[in-house]
Amino acid sequence: MPHATAPHTRPEGISPHALGNDTLLHELEQLHRTRHETFLYGSEEALKRHTLRTGQLEAEFLHRFPNRQVTAARTRAGARAREAAARVESLPE
């Protein structure tokens, strides 16, 4: 006998809108943790689903937390500053 499915579930998983904040973050962590392996060893369909689901969950996260704290070091300016500091550090004295 087939299992009944909840109205908010789909073959792709639970709707991002239906997830609580903690579950949303957990799901994002899982997807980010498994991305590289899926990219290297997953089927084309698995990679498409992984990419789609990641996009859905990331969009929901940004929707819920539009004013989240952004670390300056994680911006392009921060990356350039790190590169410049590394170049200076590597110069002979």
Phi and psi restraints in degrees (range 20) as a CNS / XPLOR table:
assign (resid 1 and name C) (resid 2 and name N)
       (resid 2 and name CA) (resid 2 and name C) 1.0 -67.6 20.0 2
assign (resid 2 and name N) (resid 2 and name CA)
       (resid 2 and name C) (resid 3 and name N) 1.0 148.6 20.0 2
assign (resid 2 and name C) (resid 3 and name N)
       (resid 3 and name CA) (resid 3 and name C) 1.0 -76.7 20.0 2
assign (resid 3 and name N) (resid 3 and name CA)
       (resid 3 and name C) (resid 4 and name N) 1.0 141.4 20.0 2
assign (resid 3 and name C) (resid 4 and name N)
       (resid 4 and name CA) (resid 4 and name C) 1.0 -74.3 20.0 2
assign (resid 4 and name N) (resid 4 and name CA)
       (resid 4 and name C) (resid 5 and name N) 1.0 141.8 20.0 2
assign (resid 4 and name C) (resid 5 and name N)
       (resid 5 and name CA) (resid 5 and name C) 1.0 -107.4 20.0 2
assign (resid 5 and name N) (resid 5 and name CA)
       (resid 5 and name C) (resid 6 and name N) 1.0 146.9 20.0 2
assign (resid 5 and name C) (resid 6 and name N)
       (resid 6 and name CA) (resid 6 and name C) 1.0 -68.5 20.0 2
assign (resid 6 and name N) (resid 6 and name CA)
       (resid 6 and name C) (resid 7 and name N) 1.0 151.1 20.0 2
assign (resid 6 and name C) (resid 7 and name N)
       (resid 7 and name CA) (resid 7 and name C) 1.0 -63.2 20.0 2
assign (resid 7 and name N) (resid 7 and name CA)
       (resid 7 and name C) (resid 8 and name N) 1.0 -22.7 20.0 2
assign (resid 7 and name C) (resid 8 and name N)
       (resid 8 and name CA) (resid 8 and name C) 1.0 -94.7 20.0 2
assign (resid 8 and name N) (resid 8 and name CA)
       (resid 8 and name C) (resid 9 and name N) 1.0 5.9 20.0 2
assign (resid 8 and name C) (resid 9 and name N)
       (resid 9 and name CA) (resid 9 and name C) 1.0 -101.3 20.0 2
assign (resid 9 and name N) (resid 9 and name CA)
       (resid 9 and name C) (resid 10 and name N) 1.0 151.9 20.0 2
assign (resid 9 and name C) (resid 10 and name N)
       (resid 10 and name CA) (resid 10 and name C) 1.0 -138.2 20.0 2
assign (resid 10 and name N) (resid 10 and name CA)
       (resid 10 and name C) (resid 11 and name N) 1.0 168.6 20.0 2
assign (resid 10 and name C) (resid 11 and name N)
       (resid 11 and name CA) (resid 11 and name C) 1.0 -56.8 20.0 2
assign (resid 11 and name N) (resid 11 and name CA)
       (resid 11 and name C) (resid 12 and name N) 1.0 -27.0 20.0 2
assign (resid 11 and name C) (resid 12 and name N)
       (resid 12 and name CA) (resid 12 and name C) 1.0 -81.3 20.0 2
assign (resid 12 and name N) (resid 12 and name CA)
       (resid 12 and name C) (resid 13 and name N) 1.0 -8.0 20.0 2
assign (resid 12 and name C) (resid 13 and name N)
       (resid 13 and name CA) (resid 13 and name C) 1.0 120.3 20.0 2
assign (resid 13 and name N) (resid 13 and name CA)
       (resid 13 and name C) (resid 14 and name N) 1.0 -179.5 20.0 2
assign (resid 13 and name C) (resid 14 and name N)
       (resid 14 and name CA) (resid 14 and name C) 1.0 -69.6 20.0 2
assign (resid 14 and name N) (resid 14 and name CA)
       (resid 14 and name C) (resid 15 and name N) 1.0 140.4 20.0 2
assign (resid 14 and name C) (resid 15 and name N)
       (resid 15 and name CA) (resid 15 and name C) 1.0 -54.7 20.0 2
assign (resid 15 and name N) (resid 15 and name CA)
       (resid 15 and name C) (resid 16 and name N) 1.0 134.1 20.0 2
assign (resid 15 and name C) (resid 16 and name N)
       (resid 16 and name CA) (resid 16 and name C) 1.0 -55.7 20.0 2
assign (resid 16 and name N) (resid 16 and name CA)
       (resid 16 and name C) (resid 17 and name N) 1.0 -32.9 20.0 2
assign (resid 16 and name C) (resid 17 and name N)
       (resid 17 and name CA) (resid 17 and name C) 1.0 -64.8 20.0 2
assign (resid 17 and name N) (resid 17 and name CA)
       (resid 17 and name C) (resid 18 and name N) 1.0 -26.4 20.0 2
assign (resid 17 and name C) (resid 18 and name N)
       (resid 18 and name CA) (resid 18 and name C) 1.0 -86.5 20.0 2
assign (resid 18 and name N) (resid 18 and name CA)
       (resid 18 and name C) (resid 19 and name N) 1.0 -9.1 20.0 2
assign (resid 18 and name C) (resid 19 and name N)
       (resid 19 and name CA) (resid 19 and name C) 1.0 -82.3 20.0 2
assign (resid 19 and name N) (resid 19 and name CA)
       (resid 19 and name C) (resid 20 and name N) 1.0 140.7 20.0 2
assign (resid 19 and name C) (resid 20 and name N)
       (resid 20 and name CA) (resid 20 and name C) 1.0 -71.6 20.0 2
assign (resid 20 and name N) (resid 20 and name CA)
       (resid 20 and name C) (resid 21 and name N) 1.0 164.0 20.0 2
assign (resid 20 and name C) (resid 21 and name N)
       (resid 21 and name CA) (resid 21 and name C) 1.0 -57.5 20.0 2
assign (resid 21 and name N) (resid 21 and name CA)
       (resid 21 and name C) (resid 22 and name N) 1.0 -45.4 20.0 2
assign (resid 21 and name C) (resid 22 and name N)
       (resid 22 and name CA) (resid 22 and name C) 1.0 -63.3 20.0 2
assign (resid 22 and name N) (resid 22 and name CA)
       (resid 22 and name C) (resid 23 and name N) 1.0 -40.6 20.0 2
assign (resid 22 and name C) (resid 23 and name N)
       (resid 23 and name CA) (resid 23 and name C) 1.0 -68.7 20.0 2
assign (resid 23 and name N) (resid 23 and name CA)
       (resid 23 and name C) (resid 24 and name N) 1.0 -40.5 20.0 2
assign (resid 23 and name C) (resid 24 and name N)
       (resid 24 and name CA) (resid 24 and name C) 1.0 -58.3 20.0 2
assign (resid 24 and name N) (resid 24 and name CA)
       (resid 24 and name C) (resid 25 and name N) 1.0 -48.0 20.0 2
assign (resid 24 and name C) (resid 25 and name N)
       (resid 25 and name CA) (resid 25 and name C) 1.0 -62.8 20.0 2
assign (resid 25 and name N) (resid 25 and name CA)
       (resid 25 and name C) (resid 26 and name N) 1.0 -40.8 20.0 2
assign (resid 25 and name C) (resid 26 and name N)
       (resid 26 and name CA) (resid 26 and name C) 1.0 -62.1 20.0 2
assign (resid 26 and name N) (resid 26 and name CA)
       (resid 26 and name C) (resid 27 and name N) 1.0 -45.3 20.0 2
assign (resid 26 and name C) (resid 27 and name N)
       (resid 27 and name CA) (resid 27 and name C) 1.0 -62.1 20.0 2
assign (resid 27 and name N) (resid 27 and name CA)
       (resid 27 and name C) (resid 28 and name N) 1.0 -41.6 20.0 2
assign (resid 27 and name C) (resid 28 and name N)
       (resid 28 and name CA) (resid 28 and name C) 1.0 -63.2 20.0 2
assign (resid 28 and name N) (resid 28 and name CA)
       (resid 28 and name C) (resid 29 and name N) 1.0 -42.9 20.0 2
assign (resid 28 and name C) (resid 29 and name N)
       (resid 29 and name CA) (resid 29 and name C) 1.0 -60.0 20.0 2
assign (resid 29 and name N) (resid 29 and name CA)
       (resid 29 and name C) (resid 30 and name N) 1.0 -43.2 20.0 2
assign (resid 29 and name C) (resid 30 and name N)
       (resid 30 and name CA) (resid 30 and name C) 1.0 -61.3 20.0 2
assign (resid 30 and name N) (resid 30 and name CA)
       (resid 30 and name C) (resid 31 and name N) 1.0 -46.3 20.0 2
assign (resid 30 and name C) (resid 31 and name N)
       (resid 31 and name CA) (resid 31 and name C) 1.0 -64.0 20.0 2
assign (resid 31 and name N) (resid 31 and name CA)
       (resid 31 and name C) (resid 32 and name N) 1.0 -43.5 20.0 2
assign (resid 31 and name C) (resid 32 and name N)
       (resid 32 and name CA) (resid 32 and name C) 1.0 -66.0 20.0 2
assign (resid 32 and name N) (resid 32 and name CA)
       (resid 32 and name C) (resid 33 and name N) 1.0 -36.2 20.0 2
assign (resid 32 and name C) (resid 33 and name N)
       (resid 33 and name CA) (resid 33 and name C) 1.0 -66.9 20.0 2
assign (resid 33 and name N) (resid 33 and name CA)
       (resid 33 and name C) (resid 34 and name N) 1.0 -33.2 20.0 2
assign (resid 33 and name C) (resid 34 and name N)
       (resid 34 and name CA) (resid 34 and name C) 1.0 -98.7 20.0 2
assign (resid 34 and name N) (resid 34 and name CA)
       (resid 34 and name C) (resid 35 and name N) 1.0 -0.1 20.0 2
assign (resid 34 and name C) (resid 35 and name N)
       (resid 35 and name CA) (resid 35 and name C) 1.0 -58.9 20.0 2
assign (resid 35 and name N) (resid 35 and name CA)
       (resid 35 and name C) (resid 36 and name N) 1.0 -50.7 20.0 2
assign (resid 35 and name C) (resid 36 and name N)
       (resid 36 and name CA) (resid 36 and name C) 1.0 -61.4 20.0 2
assign (resid 36 and name N) (resid 36 and name CA)
       (resid 36 and name C) (resid 37 and name N) 1.0 -44.4 20.0 2
assign (resid 36 and name C) (resid 37 and name N)
       (resid 37 and name CA) (resid 37 and name C) 1.0 -64.3 20.0 2
assign (resid 37 and name N) (resid 37 and name CA)
       (resid 37 and name C) (resid 38 and name N) 1.0 -40.1 20.0 2
assign (resid 37 and name C) (resid 38 and name N)
       (resid 38 and name CA) (resid 38 and name C) 1.0 -64.1 20.0 2
assign (resid 38 and name N) (resid 38 and name CA)
       (resid 38 and name C) (resid 39 and name N) 1.0 -41.5 20.0 2
assign (resid 38 and name C) (resid 39 and name N)
       (resid 39 and name CA) (resid 39 and name C) 1.0 -62.0 20.0 2
assign (resid 39 and name N) (resid 39 and name CA)
       (resid 39 and name C) (resid 40 and name N) 1.0 -44.6 20.0 2
assign (resid 39 and name C) (resid 40 and name N)
       (resid 40 and name CA) (resid 40 and name C) 1.0 -76.3 20.0 2
assign (resid 40 and name N) (resid 40 and name CA)
       (resid 40 and name C) (resid 41 and name N) 1.0 -40.5 20.0 2
assign (resid 40 and name C) (resid 41 and name N)
       (resid 41 and name CA) (resid 41 and name C) 1.0 -120.8 20.0 2
assign (resid 41 and name N) (resid 41 and name CA)
       (resid 41 and name C) (resid 42 and name N) 1.0 -8.0 20.0 2
assign (resid 41 and name C) (resid 42 and name N)
       (resid 42 and name CA) (resid 42 and name C) 1.0 -80.1 20.0 2
assign (resid 42 and name N) (resid 42 and name CA)
       (resid 42 and name C) (resid 43 and name N) 1.0 159.6 20.0 2
assign (resid 42 and name C) (resid 43 and name N)
       (resid 43 and name CA) (resid 43 and name C) 1.0 -69.9 20.0 2
assign (resid 43 and name N) (resid 43 and name CA)
       (resid 43 and name C) (resid 44 and name N) 1.0 167.0 20.0 2
assign (resid 43 and name C) (resid 44 and name N)
       (resid 44 and name CA) (resid 44 and name C) 1.0 -58.8 20.0 2
assign (resid 44 and name N) (resid 44 and name CA)
       (resid 44 and name C) (resid 45 and name N) 1.0 -40.9 20.0 2
assign (resid 44 and name C) (resid 45 and name N)
       (resid 45 and name CA) (resid 45 and name C) 1.0 -65.3 20.0 2
assign (resid 45 and name N) (resid 45 and name CA)
       (resid 45 and name C) (resid 46 and name N) 1.0 -41.6 20.0 2
assign (resid 45 and name C) (resid 46 and name N)
       (resid 46 and name CA) (resid 46 and name C) 1.0 -62.6 20.0 2
assign (resid 46 and name N) (resid 46 and name CA)
       (resid 46 and name C) (resid 47 and name N) 1.0 -41.4 20.0 2
assign (resid 46 and name C) (resid 47 and name N)
       (resid 47 and name CA) (resid 47 and name C) 1.0 -66.4 20.0 2
assign (resid 47 and name N) (resid 47 and name CA)
       (resid 47 and name C) (resid 48 and name N) 1.0 -40.2 20.0 2
assign (resid 47 and name C) (resid 48 and name N)
       (resid 48 and name CA) (resid 48 and name C) 1.0 -62.2 20.0 2
assign (resid 48 and name N) (resid 48 and name CA)
       (resid 48 and name C) (resid 49 and name N) 1.0 -45.4 20.0 2
assign (resid 48 and name C) (resid 49 and name N)
       (resid 49 and name CA) (resid 49 and name C) 1.0 -65.2 20.0 2
assign (resid 49 and name N) (resid 49 and name CA)
       (resid 49 and name C) (resid 50 and name N) 1.0 -41.0 20.0 2
assign (resid 49 and name C) (resid 50 and name N)
       (resid 50 and name CA) (resid 50 and name C) 1.0 -61.8 20.0 2
assign (resid 50 and name N) (resid 50 and name CA)
       (resid 50 and name C) (resid 51 and name N) 1.0 -45.7 20.0 2
assign (resid 50 and name C) (resid 51 and name N)
       (resid 51 and name CA) (resid 51 and name C) 1.0 -63.5 20.0 2
assign (resid 51 and name N) (resid 51 and name CA)
       (resid 51 and name C) (resid 52 and name N) 1.0 -44.5 20.0 2
assign (resid 51 and name C) (resid 52 and name N)
       (resid 52 and name CA) (resid 52 and name C) 1.0 -62.2 20.0 2
assign (resid 52 and name N) (resid 52 and name CA)
       (resid 52 and name C) (resid 53 and name N) 1.0 -48.5 20.0 2
assign (resid 52 and name C) (resid 53 and name N)
       (resid 53 and name CA) (resid 53 and name C) 1.0 -64.6 20.0 2
assign (resid 53 and name N) (resid 53 and name CA)
       (resid 53 and name C) (resid 54 and name N) 1.0 -41.0 20.0 2
assign (resid 53 and name C) (resid 54 and name N)
       (resid 54 and name CA) (resid 54 and name C) 1.0 -60.3 20.0 2
assign (resid 54 and name N) (resid 54 and name CA)
       (resid 54 and name C) (resid 55 and name N) 1.0 -45.4 20.0 2
assign (resid 54 and name C) (resid 55 and name N)
       (resid 55 and name CA) (resid 55 and name C) 1.0 -60.9 20.0 2
assign (resid 55 and name N) (resid 55 and name CA)
       (resid 55 and name C) (resid 56 and name N) 1.0 -42.0 20.0 2
assign (resid 55 and name C) (resid 56 and name N)
       (resid 56 and name CA) (resid 56 and name C) 1.0 -63.0 20.0 2
assign (resid 56 and name N) (resid 56 and name CA)
       (resid 56 and name C) (resid 57 and name N) 1.0 -47.0 20.0 2
assign (resid 56 and name C) (resid 57 and name N)
       (resid 57 and name CA) (resid 57 and name C) 1.0 -70.0 20.0 2
assign (resid 57 and name N) (resid 57 and name CA)
       (resid 57 and name C) (resid 58 and name N) 1.0 -38.5 20.0 2
assign (resid 57 and name C) (resid 58 and name N)
       (resid 58 and name CA) (resid 58 and name C) 1.0 -65.4 20.0 2
assign (resid 58 and name N) (resid 58 and name CA)
       (resid 58 and name C) (resid 59 and name N) 1.0 -40.9 20.0 2
assign (resid 58 and name C) (resid 59 and name N)
       (resid 59 and name CA) (resid 59 and name C) 1.0 -61.8 20.0 2
assign (resid 59 and name N) (resid 59 and name CA)
       (resid 59 and name C) (resid 60 and name N) 1.0 -41.3 20.0 2
assign (resid 59 and name C) (resid 60 and name N)
       (resid 60 and name CA) (resid 60 and name C) 1.0 -65.5 20.0 2
assign (resid 60 and name N) (resid 60 and name CA)
       (resid 60 and name C) (resid 61 and name N) 1.0 -40.9 20.0 2
assign (resid 60 and name C) (resid 61 and name N)
       (resid 61 and name CA) (resid 61 and name C) 1.0 -61.0 20.0 2
assign (resid 61 and name N) (resid 61 and name CA)
       (resid 61 and name C) (resid 62 and name N) 1.0 -47.1 20.0 2
assign (resid 61 and name C) (resid 62 and name N)
       (resid 62 and name CA) (resid 62 and name C) 1.0 -65.2 20.0 2
assign (resid 62 and name N) (resid 62 and name CA)
       (resid 62 and name C) (resid 63 and name N) 1.0 -33.9 20.0 2
assign (resid 62 and name C) (resid 63 and name N)
       (resid 63 and name CA) (resid 63 and name C) 1.0 -65.2 20.0 2
assign (resid 63 and name N) (resid 63 and name CA)
       (resid 63 and name C) (resid 64 and name N) 1.0 -42.2 20.0 2
assign (resid 63 and name C) (resid 64 and name N)
       (resid 64 and name CA) (resid 64 and name C) 1.0 -75.1 20.0 2
assign (resid 64 and name N) (resid 64 and name CA)
       (resid 64 and name C) (resid 65 and name N) 1.0 -31.9 20.0 2
assign (resid 64 and name C) (resid 65 and name N)
       (resid 65 and name CA) (resid 65 and name C) 1.0 -126.3 20.0 2
assign (resid 65 and name N) (resid 65 and name CA)
       (resid 65 and name C) (resid 66 and name N) 1.0 62.9 20.0 2
assign (resid 65 and name C) (resid 66 and name N)
       (resid 66 and name CA) (resid 66 and name C) 1.0 -66.6 20.0 2
assign (resid 66 and name N) (resid 66 and name CA)
       (resid 66 and name C) (resid 67 and name N) 1.0 -23.7 20.0 2
assign (resid 66 and name C) (resid 67 and name N)
       (resid 67 and name CA) (resid 67 and name C) 1.0 -107.1 20.0 2
assign (resid 67 and name N) (resid 67 and name CA)
       (resid 67 and name C) (resid 68 and name N) 1.0 29.4 20.0 2
assign (resid 67 and name C) (resid 68 and name N)
       (resid 68 and name CA) (resid 68 and name C) 1.0 -61.3 20.0 2
assign (resid 68 and name N) (resid 68 and name CA)
       (resid 68 and name C) (resid 69 and name N) 1.0 154.8 20.0 2
assign (resid 68 and name C) (resid 69 and name N)
       (resid 69 and name CA) (resid 69 and name C) 1.0 -71.5 20.0 2
assign (resid 69 and name N) (resid 69 and name CA)
       (resid 69 and name C) (resid 70 and name N) 1.0 128.2 20.0 2
assign (resid 69 and name C) (resid 70 and name N)
       (resid 70 and name CA) (resid 70 and name C) 1.0 -108.4 20.0 2
assign (resid 70 and name N) (resid 70 and name CA)
       (resid 70 and name C) (resid 71 and name N) 1.0 124.3 20.0 2
assign (resid 70 and name C) (resid 71 and name N)
       (resid 71 and name CA) (resid 71 and name C) 1.0 -76.6 20.0 2
assign (resid 71 and name N) (resid 71 and name CA)
       (resid 71 and name C) (resid 72 and name N) 1.0 127.4 20.0 2
assign (resid 71 and name C) (resid 72 and name N)
       (resid 72 and name CA) (resid 72 and name C) 1.0 -56.0 20.0 2
assign (resid 72 and name N) (resid 72 and name CA)
       (resid 72 and name C) (resid 73 and name N) 1.0 -35.1 20.0 2
assign (resid 72 and name C) (resid 73 and name N)
       (resid 73 and name CA) (resid 73 and name C) 1.0 -66.3 20.0 2
assign (resid 73 and name N) (resid 73 and name CA)
       (resid 73 and name C) (resid 74 and name N) 1.0 -17.6 20.0 2
assign (resid 73 and name C) (resid 74 and name N)
       (resid 74 and name CA) (resid 74 and name C) 1.0 -95.1 20.0 2
assign (resid 74 and name N) (resid 74 and name CA)
       (resid 74 and name C) (resid 75 and name N) 1.0 12.1 20.0 2
assign (resid 74 and name C) (resid 75 and name N)
       (resid 75 and name CA) (resid 75 and name C) 1.0 -101.2 20.0 2
assign (resid 75 and name N) (resid 75 and name CA)
       (resid 75 and name C) (resid 76 and name N) 1.0 170.3 20.0 2
assign (resid 75 and name C) (resid 76 and name N)
       (resid 76 and name CA) (resid 76 and name C) 1.0 -61.9 20.0 2
assign (resid 76 and name N) (resid 76 and name CA)
       (resid 76 and name C) (resid 77 and name N) 1.0 -41.2 20.0 2
assign (resid 76 and name C) (resid 77 and name N)
       (resid 77 and name CA) (resid 77 and name C) 1.0 -61.0 20.0 2
assign (resid 77 and name N) (resid 77 and name CA)
       (resid 77 and name C) (resid 78 and name N) 1.0 -41.5 20.0 2
assign (resid 77 and name C) (resid 78 and name N)
       (resid 78 and name CA) (resid 78 and name C) 1.0 -64.2 20.0 2
assign (resid 78 and name N) (resid 78 and name CA)
       (resid 78 and name C) (resid 79 and name N) 1.0 -39.4 20.0 2
assign (resid 78 and name C) (resid 79 and name N)
       (resid 79 and name CA) (resid 79 and name C) 1.0 -64.9 20.0 2
assign (resid 79 and name N) (resid 79 and name CA)
       (resid 79 and name C) (resid 80 and name N) 1.0 -41.9 20.0 2
assign (resid 79 and name C) (resid 80 and name N)
       (resid 80 and name CA) (resid 80 and name C) 1.0 -63.6 20.0 2
assign (resid 80 and name N) (resid 80 and name CA)
       (resid 80 and name C) (resid 81 and name N) 1.0 -39.7 20.0 2
assign (resid 80 and name C) (resid 81 and name N)
       (resid 81 and name CA) (resid 81 and name C) 1.0 -63.6 20.0 2
assign (resid 81 and name N) (resid 81 and name CA)
       (resid 81 and name C) (resid 82 and name N) 1.0 -40.6 20.0 2
assign (resid 81 and name C) (resid 82 and name N)
       (resid 82 and name CA) (resid 82 and name C) 1.0 -62.9 20.0 2
assign (resid 82 and name N) (resid 82 and name CA)
       (resid 82 and name C) (resid 83 and name N) 1.0 -43.6 20.0 2
assign (resid 82 and name C) (resid 83 and name N)
       (resid 83 and name CA) (resid 83 and name C) 1.0 -63.4 20.0 2
assign (resid 83 and name N) (resid 83 and name CA)
       (resid 83 and name C) (resid 84 and name N) 1.0 -42.5 20.0 2
assign (resid 83 and name C) (resid 84 and name N)
       (resid 84 and name CA) (resid 84 and name C) 1.0 -63.7 20.0 2
assign (resid 84 and name N) (resid 84 and name CA)
       (resid 84 and name C) (resid 85 and name N) 1.0 -42.2 20.0 2
assign (resid 84 and name C) (resid 85 and name N)
       (resid 85 and name CA) (resid 85 and name C) 1.0 -64.0 20.0 2
assign (resid 85 and name N) (resid 85 and name CA)
       (resid 85 and name C) (resid 86 and name N) 1.0 -38.6 20.0 2
assign (resid 85 and name C) (resid 86 and name N)
       (resid 86 and name CA) (resid 86 and name C) 1.0 -66.4 20.0 2
assign (resid 86 and name N) (resid 86 and name CA)
       (resid 86 and name C) (resid 87 and name N) 1.0 -38.7 20.0 2
assign (resid 86 and name C) (resid 87 and name N)
       (resid 87 and name CA) (resid 87 and name C) 1.0 -64.5 20.0 2
assign (resid 87 and name N) (resid 87 and name CA)
       (resid 87 and name C) (resid 88 and name N) 1.0 -43.7 20.0 2
assign (resid 87 and name C) (resid 88 and name N)
       (resid 88 and name CA) (resid 88 and name C) 1.0 -63.3 20.0 2
assign (resid 88 and name N) (resid 88 and name CA)
       (resid 88 and name C) (resid 89 and name N) 1.0 -42.3 20.0 2
assign (resid 88 and name C) (resid 89 and name N)
       (resid 89 and name CA) (resid 89 and name C) 1.0 -63.2 20.0 2
assign (resid 89 and name N) (resid 89 and name CA)
       (resid 89 and name C) (resid 90 and name N) 1.0 -31.5 20.0 2
assign (resid 89 and name C) (resid 90 and name N)
       (resid 90 and name CA) (resid 90 and name C) 1.0 -83.8 20.0 2
assign (resid 90 and name N) (resid 90 and name CA)
       (resid 90 and name C) (resid 91 and name N) 1.0 -7.5 20.0 2
assign (resid 90 and name C) (resid 91 and name N)
       (resid 91 and name CA) (resid 91 and name C) 1.0 -71.6 20.0 2
assign (resid 91 and name N) (resid 91 and name CA)
       (resid 91 and name C) (resid 92 and name N) 1.0 140.9 20.0 2
assign (resid 91 and name C) (resid 92 and name N)
       (resid 92 and name CA) (resid 92 and name C) 1.0 -68.3 20.0 2
assign (resid 92 and name N) (resid 92 and name CA)
       (resid 92 and name C) (resid 93 and name N) 1.0 148.9 20.0 2
